């Protein structure tokens, strides 16, 4: 979004999208009251709250306590990037906390919250999560974990590639950052057409055989 108003751009996109029977997964930067209110008008949402909203996080800590005080509802282990990753999820019904969210933060429709721990090869991260709005079903721990996992799949396949592989945060370009980001996203889209699972593998293949890159652009050499 040129000008940096990602929140405004996301809210504007929601106006035109058909969201029947959909669940919106939001990055921590978008998981704010105006975005949540717009989603509540449409359908359900789930997202992670990180360090950018310390008051919200503390409210959940005060309500639930630390997660290690009780057994988790669900644990899942998967293999990715050559190592095992363990995800552990705890779920709580918000009860009176839901009214507090609406009054204190302007968040409406938050019936569930909890913790999720993500343990990989090199680090362990612990986040609080929230979910709610117009779900037509009772959210289970397994469903919550599945939704958060899908969120991380998007994050890893798009934002991690931009941040880590293309070093976007360091090479933001300031005034031309929006255009540089567009070029990177086009490049990622084209590279994925070669069928490799990971972008670094595609980069190595193209470096070894530049004809592949020309073929993506429709150029015969």
N, C-alpha and C positions, 0 to 999 in steps of 0.2 A: 504494500500500500504506500503510494508516494505521499510523503509528508509524515509518515510514521503512525497514522491513526489506525492501528490494526483492530482495535476494539470496535471502532465505528464501521470499518469495512466488514467485519464479521457479522455485526448486527444487520447491516444492509443486505448481505448475502442471504441471511435467514428469511428475509421478507419474501423472496421469490422461490425458495426451495420447497418442494413437496416433502413434508416430514411425517406423513402418516405412518404409524408403527415404526418409527425410527428413534434411535437414541443418539444424542449429540455428544461426542467426545471432545472435550476442550482442553487446550494447553493451559497451564497455570496462569499465564499472562492474560488469557481471555476469560478465565473463570471468575468474573466479577459481577456485581449486582445487576448492572444494565443488561449484560449478556444473558444472565440467568433469567431475568424477568421476560425477555423476549422468547427464550426457549420454552419457558413455562406456558406462554401463550400458544405454543405449537405442540411440543411433545416432551419426552423425558430427556434427562441429561445425566452425565456422570463425568467427574473430573478430579484431578489431583490438586491439592492446595500445598504450595511450597513456601519458601521463605519470603515471597513478595506479599503475603498476607498474614503477618504474625499474630494479629488479634484473633482472626478467624481460626487459625491453627490452635491457639491457646484455649479458645472456647471449647474446641473438640477435645483437647487434652484434659481440661477440667471436667468435662462430661464423662469421658470414657476411661480416663486414667491411662497409664502406659500399657501397651498391648501385651507385654510379656507377663502381665499379672494373671492372664487366663489363657487356656489353650485356644489356638486359632480355629476358625470354622473350616478353612480349606487350605491345603498345601499342594503346590504343583511344581514339578521339576521338568524342565525341558532342556534340550541340547541345542545350542546355537553358537555360531562363530567359533566352533571347536571346543567349547567347554559347557559344563552344566550350569543352568541358572535355576535358582530356587525362589519361588514366589509364595509368600504366606499372607493370608488375608483374614482380618477380623472385621466383623460387621456389628453395628449397633442400631437400634431404632432410636431416632432422635427425640421422640416424645416432646417434652416441653422445650427442648433446645430448638426445635423447629420454629416456635413462636419467637424465641430470642433472636434467631438468625434474621427473621423478617423485620423485627423491630430495630435491632442494633445495626445490621448491615444492609438491609433492604433486599435480602435474599428470601424469596418465597418458595414454598413447596419443597422442603428438604426433609423428607421422612427418614433417610438413612445416611449414616456416615460410618467411618471406620479407619482402620490402618491397613497399609500394605507394605510388606518388607520385600525387597528385591536383592537377592544375594547372588553375585556372580563370581568370576574368577578373582578379581582384584579388589572389589569393593562391595559394601553392603549399604543400601539406601533404605530409609524408612520415611514414608509419606502418609499424610492423612488424605482421605478421599471423601467426596460427598456425592449423593445421587438423589434424584427425586423428580418432582413434577408429575406429568400426566401418564405415568406408567399404568398399564391395565393389569398388572400382575404384582404379586408380592415378590420383591427382589430377594433372591437367595444369594448366599456368599459365592457360590460357584458362578452364578450369572454376573455378579459384580466383578469377580476376578477375570472372567472372559471379556467383559467390556473394557477393563483397564488394560488387559493384554493387547486387545485390538488397538487401543489408543497408542500403546508403546510401539506396536508394529508400524503405525503411520509415522510416529516420531522418528523411529530408527531408519525407515526407508526414505524419508524426505529430509527432515530437519538435521538429523545426525550426519547425513551425507553432505549437506550444505555446510554445516559447522565444522566437521572434522575432515572429511575428504577434500572439500573445496576451500576450507579455512575461511568461510564467509565472514565470521566475526572480525577477523584481523584485516581482511581485505574488503571492507564494506564500501569504500569509495565515496563516502559522505554524500555529496550532492548528486552523484550519479549512481548511488547504491541501488535504487529501484531498478534501473536499467541493467546493471551488472547482475542483480538477482534474477532478472528475467532471462538473461543469457545463460546463466548457470542452470536454471530449471529446464530450459530448452535442451541444453547439452545432456543433462541427466536423463530426460525423456528419450532422446535419441540413443544414448548409450544403452539404455535398458532394452532396446529392440534387438540387441545382439544376443540376448538370452542368458547372460551371466547372472548369477545370484547376487554378487556383490560388485559395487562400482569400482573399487580398486582393481579387481580382476579384469574388468573391462578396460580400464586405463592401461594396464600392462599389455593386454592383447592388442590394443590399438597402437601403443608405442612400438610393439614388435612388428606389427603389420599395418602401416598407415592406410593401406588400401581399404581396410574396413571402415575407417572414418569417412573416406571419400564416398564409399558406397551408401553410407547413411544419408549423405547430402545429395545423393542422386548423381554423382560425378563419376564418370568412367575414366579410369587411368590405365 
